[in-house]
Amino acid sequence: MSEALIRVTRPTGGLGIPGLYVPQDPGAPDPHAKEGYLMLPFGKLFEKGLTVGTGQ
């Protein structure tokens, strides 16, 4: 899903990741999320010059 968000964001645009993320989520749909990891392709972020913001 994160790769799709990067693909549709305009060059030099920004992604906002609001919410509360916990270190582990045993009920998550994939093994990375179960360990609390958000898998983002950083190469694509840099390629498009995107800004990423987080917070509650």
Rosetta blueprint (number, residue, H / E / L):
1 M L
2 S H
3 E H
4 A H
5 L H
6 I H
7 R H
8 V H
9 T L
10 R L
11 P L
12 T L
13 G L
14 G E
15 L E
16 G E
17 I E
18 P E
19 G L
20 L L
21 Y L
22 V L
23 P L
24 Q L
25 D L
26 P L
27 G L
28 A L
29 P L
30 D L
31 P H
32 H H
33 A H
34 K H
35 E L
36 G L
37 Y L
38 L L
39 M L
40 L L
41 P L
42 F H
43 G H
44 K H
45 L H
46 F H
47 E H
48 K H
49 G L
50 L L
51 T E
52 V E
53 G E
54 T E
55 G E
56 Q L
